[in-house]
């Protein structure tokens, strides 16, 4: 049976290797492999009489919660197989043998899933029967499943569990009683709301390709699932929307008091809250950061809420799920006095790799005020010259070349998808769009240096990557070499003068790149254009030479650039994207002259 693509085909091996990895990243931890328990080394516990805090559940939610074991957080964590609760026997083993004998009591934090509640419950009752003081905190923070659908089961446990674990762990570290630790944990649950959304189902190691495909197809193309659970459970609705629309719906489910099915926590305008944006596991850090921005903006604009802390990252995952969970905790009064408020407990230090919060409370509390950040555009050296061109001809020929380049964007992108990373066409189009905007919104002067300087600046601002840097260097050098041909009297800039400036600029480019014709780069089009223009003074012939140079790159093996690393036989099928794009521009420019 063909298996879906994972580094581990055996889910049991994946779980045990993952748990051992937790102990390798924190040397104060130990692993009971038989019972899948990660626990603190006795010598790492300075006050063994303090309350012990444990948590657990199915694997696949890493770093939750094995990586939360450590000073200031969990004393131990009991793990099941992927998406399955640990057994009561595992829980009993933890309570009986993996906690300090001197501990005054235990707080067990459990997510509200039937298997977890039952198995941890059985383990707790056995421990109580032996005389241990044990309190259970069940976390249900999901609002995706409302009261009507949730029924007697109640809310599911989501990423708000991470906040509950941190609160209980910090309070236990401070020497609080079992009763107070449990009380604060339950208080947090009563003030927590969370909801998730995902672009797709997750893939479980060990599943067949067909099963993985079926899981992915269950959601449907172009749809986002709101209220999706952390075990691939269906959500409350499937929608086609953009990020602002998605966040708007999610926040309404969490905060709209008119939604009686989901109004679990009343959070008033201006109240102190914690915002946790949790990665399911497969959302890029770039996109997750953008999600944080959208959520924060809408909280302030639509609800009058400014979080006291914004926490973002993977805390309670769902394997490789391309989704995120929003959790909001209303900061309620713990009644325990100074140093034991919810905010102080969350800010308290923790030596647990899963609690990846690096900004100190002092940084959050400091008033930084505004700064006078001025956007000073570098206009460059725009001193006029006596060189002259026909402004209308310059504008029309540039526009023709740029429009031909834009029209070829899809083809350039297709070529670059085969032999590169697929961004060449988009980058060239961005630059072309920016220059066209400049041509449309400005009177083009007869002095070519002014336009060259502005165009070079546009390329710098709009085109990134290697090609953007090469074009920016070339155009800035071209402006300098055009200036060198200035005279004391008004002088037309002839094709031969253009050719000399282009040739000097091409040589200047050689200082920054070793690329030459034959290396399968844009130089395969640029060099023949400049050399032919210099030899003939004929722009159309020069553009034809550039076109032939680009076509010759088909079948040419790359010596430089991203294509070197791509491998495969794609270079035999298509020309170099950069050379092709440049030849399109030059062809359009020449046709308009």
N, C-alpha and C positions, 0 to 999 in steps of 0.2 A: 504494500500500500504506500503510495506516494504521500509524504507528509508535507504540511505547510512549512514555509521557510522560517526556521528558528535556529539559534545556536545550540539549543538543547532539544533533542527529539523526545527524550524521556522526561515527563513532567516531574517525576519523583527526584530524579537527578538534579533537575533545575532548582527545585525547592531546597534540597540539602546543600547544594553548592552555593546557592544564594545566601542561605543562613550562615554558612561558614565564612562567606565573604564579609558579612557584617562584623564578625569577630576579628577579621583581619584588618578592618579599617578602624577598629576601636579595640586596642589590646587589653582593655579592662573587662572585656566580655568573654563569656564562655558559651559553648554550645553542647547541649544534651541532644545528640543527634537522634537517638532512639525515640525521644518524645518531642523532638522538634521544638526545644525550648532554648531561647537565647536569654542568658541571665548574667547579672553582674558578679564579677569575681569577689569573694568575701573580703579580700584585702583592699578592694577599691571602695568599700562602704565605711565611711568614717564614723557614722552613728548607726550601728546595726539595730538599735532599739527603735529607730524611727519607723513610721508606717511604711510598709511595702506597697507599691502600686504595680499591678500587672494588667496586661491587656492581651488581646489575641483575636484570632479569627483565621479565615482561610488565607492562604498565600496568594500572591498575585496583586496585592495592594501596596507593594513596597513603595517607599520606605516604611509605610505603616504595617505592622508596628514594631517589627523586630529592630529597626534602626532607631527607635525611640528609647531603647534600653540604654541607660547611662545615668550618671549623676544629675539630679534635678529633673528627671523625667521618670521612666519606668525602671522598676527593679528587675522585671522579667517579662517575657512575652511568649505565649504559647501559640504555635502555628499549625494550621491544618495543611492539607494538600491544596492545590490551586482551587480557589473559590469554594472550599469546603471547610466546615468548622472542625477544629480539633476535637478529639474525643474527650469524654469525661475522665478517662484514665490519664490522658496527658495533663489535663487541668489538675487532677489530684496529685500527680507527680510534681508538678510545679509548686503547688501550695504546701506539699509535705516536705520536699527535699531541695528546692532551688531558691529558697528565701532564707534570710538570716534567722537563726533559731531565736534570737533575742527580740525580733520585731514585735511591737506592741499590737499589731493588727495588719490587715490587708484590705486594700480597696481594689476591687476588680472592675475595670472599665470594659464594657462589652457593647458592640454595635447591635442595634435592634434587628437581628435576623434570627429566625426561629431556632436554627441549629446552634448558633452561638449561645443564645439565651439558655437553651435546654442543657447543653453540655457543660457550659460554665456553671449553670445553676446546680447541676448534679455534683460537680466538683466542690462547689461552695458548701453545699449541705453536708457532704462528707467531712469537710474541714471543720465546720461548725460542730458536728457531732463529736469531733475529737477535742473540742474546747477552744478552737481558734476563733478569734474575733475577725469576721470577714463582712465587708459591706460591698454591695453590688451597685454599680451605676450603669444604667442602660441608656445608651445614646441613640436617640431618634431625632434627627434634625432635618430630614428631607421634607420639602413641601411639594415636590413634584407629584406625589401621590397624596391627594387630599383626604379629608376625613371620611367622605362617603366611600371611597374606594379602599382606603386603608382599613376601615372597620376596626375590629378589636385588636388587630396586629399593631396598629399605630404607625408612626413615622419610621422610615428606614434610617439606618445610620450612614452618614456620609462624612465628608472631610471635616465637619465640625468636631468629630471625635478627636482629631489632633489637638484642638484647643482644650478640650476637656482633659486629655491625658497630660498636657503641659501644666494646666492649672493644678490638678491633683498631685502631680509629681513635684512641682515647686513647693506646694504647701507641705507635702510630706518631708521634703528636704529641710524645710524650716522648722520641723519638729512638731507639727500640728497633730491633733488626735485623729483617730480613724473617723469619728463622727463628723469632725469639721471637714476633713478631706472629702468625704462622701457628700456632705451637705453642699459644698462649693461645686462639686462635679454636677450634682443634680440641678443646682441653681443655674449653672451654665447651660445645661440642656434645655431648661425652661426658657432661656433667652437666646436660643440658637435657631437660625433658619438657614437652610441650604437648598440648592437645586443645581442639577447638572445638565449638560448638553453635550452631544457628541455627533461627529460627522459620520461615524461608522461604528460597527461592532468591533470588539477586540478579538485577537487571535490567541488561542490557547496552545501552548507547546504540546506536541504529541497528537494534535488533530490532523486529519487527512486534508489534502488540498481541497477535496470536494466539500468537506464540512466547513473549512475556512471560507470557501467561496459562498456557500449558502448563508453563513453568518453575515457576510458583508452585504449580500444581496437582499437580506431581510429588511434593511432600512430603506433601500430604494435610491436611485440616482438623484443627486442634487438636493436631497432632503437632510435636514438636521433634526435629531431627536431630542426633544426637551423632556427633562425628567428621567433621563436614562439612568439606570442603576449601575452599581460598580461590578456587577456580575453578568453584564449583558442583558439585564432585565429590561423589558420594554418601558418606554417613558409614557408621559401623558399625552403627547401629541408629536406629530411629524410636520415640519414646516419648511417652506422655501422662503428664506429671508436673508438679509445681510446682517453683519455684526451688530449695528445699532438696534435693528429690529429684534434680534435675538436677545440682546441684553435687556431691552425694554420689557419684553415678555417675562424674562426670568425674574427681574427685579419686581415686577408687578405681582408675580406669584408669591414673592417673599414678603412684600411690604404693603400691598394694597389691603387695607382693612375692610373694604367693601366685599372682598372675596371671602365669604364666610366659610367656604370649604377649606381655605388655606391660611386664614389669618390666625396663625398659631402664636405669634409674638407681636405685640404692639410696640412699634418703634416710632417715637415722635420726632418731628423736625428738631434738629439741633442736639439730639441726644448723642452721648458718647458711644461709639461702636468700634469694633475691630472688623476689618475686611480681610478675609482669606480667599485668595484665588488659587485654587488647587488644580494642578495639571493631572489629567487622567493618566498621562505617561507618554502619549504620542504626539502632543502638541509642541511645536517648536518653541524655544525660549523667546524668539523674536515675536511670534504671534501671541504668545501668552502675555508678554509685556504690553502689546497693543490692546489686548483684551482688558488688562488692568486699567489702562488709560480710559477706555470706553466706559467701564463700570464706574470708575471714580468720577468721571465727568457727569454721568447720568445721576449718580447719587447726590452730587452737589446741586445740579440744576433742577432735578425733578422732585427730590425728597428733602433737600436742605440738610444733607448729612455729609459731614467731613470726618472720615475715619481717624481715630487716634493713632492707629497703626494700620499699615497696609502690608500684608504678608503674601508673598507670591512664590510659587514653586510646586514641586511634587511632594505632597505629604501623605496622601491617601490615594494611591494610584489604582489603575485598572489595566494592568499589563501595558499594552501598547496603544491603548485607546486614544483616538484623536479628539479628545474633548476636554472640558474643564468643568469645575464645580465652583459656584460662588457660595461662600459661607459668611454670614454676618452674625456677630455676637454682640448683643446689647450688654454694655458694661454695668451690671447690676451691683449693688452694694453687698459685699460678703458679710459685713457686720463683724469682721475679725480685727479691725483696727489697722494701724499704720504698718506698712510693709506687706500687707496681705490682701490688698485690693486685687481685683481681677487683672488690672493693667500691670501692677507691680509683679504679680505672679507670672504673667506672660513674659515680662521683660527679664525675669530672673534668669541667671545663667544656667545652661544645661549642656552637659558633655555627651550629647547624643547626635550622631551624624544625620539622623533623620530630621532633626529640628534645625534646619539650615536658615537661621535668622541671624544676620550679621550686623544689623544696625543697632547701636546702643540706645538705651532710653534717653540718655543725655542729648543725643543727636536729635531725637524726635521732639524733645521738649524745648530745645533752644529756638528762640525767635531770630530768624535770619534776616527778615525784612526784604525789601525789594532791592534790585540793583539797576543801574542805568545801563542797560545792555543796548547799545546802538549797533545797528547793522550798517557798517561802513563798507559800501561797495568799492572794490578796487577798480577804479576807472582806467588804471594803467596810464602810460605816457601817451597822451592824446595831442601833443603838440603838433600843429599842422605842418604839412610839407607842401612843396610846390608841384608835387606829382599829381597828375589828373587822369581820371577815367570818366567814361560816360555813365552817370549814376543810373539811368534807366536801363542801360544794357547790363550793367553789373547786377542790378536787382532782378531783371528778367532771367538772366542766364543762371544766377545762383538759385533762384526759385525753381527753374526747370530741372536743374540737377537734383535739388532737394526733394522735389515732388516725385521724381523717378526713383530716388532712393527709398522714400516712404512707401511707394507702391510695391517695392520689392521686399518689404520687411518680412512678409510671411515666408517668402522663399529663402531669405537669409537665415531666418530662424529655423526653418526646416533643415537647412544644411548644417547649422551649428548644433542642432539637436543630435545629428548623426555623428559629428566629429568633435563636438565640444560640449559646453554646458548649456547651450540653448539661449544665451542672453545677448548674443551679438546683434541680432536684428532689432531687438527692443532698444538696446543702447544707441544704435545708429539713428533709429527713429526719434528717440528723445532729443538727441542733438539737433536733428533736422527740424523737428517741430519748434524747438527753441529759436533757431535761426530764422525760420519763416515768420515767427511771431515778431522778431526784431525788424525784419524787412517790412512787415505790414504796418507796424506802429511807429516807424521813424522815417524821417526824410533822409534818404541816403545821400551823403555828401559826395562831391567830386574827388575829394582827397581819399584815396583807397586805404590809407593807414588807419583812419578813424574806424571804418567798417571792419578791417582786419582785427583791430584791437578788441572791438566789441564782440565779434564772432568768436575770437579765441576765449574770451571770458565766458561766453555762453556755453561753449564746449566744456570748459573746466567745470562749470556748475551743473550741467545736465548729463554729461557722459561719464560714467565711472568705469572701473576695470582697466585692463591693459590698453585696449584700443582708445579709450577716452584719454588716457595719459599720453599716448603716442600722438594723437591728433592735436592735443593741447600744446605739447612741446613743438610740434611741427608748425602750427599756426602762429605761436608766439615768435618762433624763430623767423617765420616768413615775414611777420610784421617788422622785425628788426632788420632783415635783409632788404625789404622794400625801402625802409628809411635810409639805408646806406646809399641808395641810388638817387636821393634827393639832390636838387640843384638850386642855384640861386634864382633861376627863372622858371616860370610855369612850363612843365614838361609832361607830355603824354606818356603814360606808362605803357610801353609797347610789349608785344608778345615776347620779344627777345629779352626785355628787361624782366618780365614776369618769369621767364624760363631761368634766367640767371639767379633770381631770388629764390625760386623753387629749388634749384640745384644746390645752392648754398644751405638751404634749410634741410634738404635731404641729408646732406653731409653732417649737419649738426645733429640730426636725429641719430646718426651712427654712433655718437658718443654715448647714447643711452641704451641702444639695443644693437646686438650683433646681427640682426636680421638682414638678409640679402635675398635677391631673387633666387628661387630654388629652395627656400626654407619653408614654403607654404605659409606665407603671411601676407598682410596687405602690401608689403614691399614688392610683391610680385606684380601688382598693378601700378603702384606709385612710381617705381623706378623707370619702367618703360615709358610711362606718360611724360615724366620730366625729361628723360633723355631724348625722346622723339620731339618734344616741344622745343628743346634747346637746339636740336639739329635742323628742324624744319620751320619752326615758327608757326606751325599749323596745328591748331587746337583739335580739329577733327581727327587728323592723323594720330595725334598723341592719344586721344581717347580710344581710338581703335587699337593702338598698341597696348593700352591698359586693359582693354577687354580681352585681347589675345593672351596677355600675361595671366589674367585671372583664370581663363579657360585652361591654361597649361597646368594649373595647380590640381586639376582633377587627375587623380592617380599619383600625385606627388606625395611622398611621405613627409610628415611634418618634422622639422628639426627644432622648432621653438613653439611656445604657446601651450595652451591646454590640450590641444590635439595630441601632443606627444604622449600624454598619460592615458588617453582614452583607449588606444589600441583598436583591434578589429580591422576590418577591411573597408570601413566607411569612406576612407579617403579616396578609394578607387571610384566611388560612385558620384561624388559631388566635389565642386571646387571649394577652395578656402572661402569661408563666409565673409571674412574681412576684405579680402581682395575682390570678391564678387560685388560686395556692397559698394566699395570705392569705385569700381569700374562702372557701376550703374549711375552713380552721381556724376562722374566725369563724362559719361556718354550723354546724359541729359543736359549738362552744362554746355557741351560742345554743340549739340543740336540747336541750342537757342542762340548761338553766336552768329 
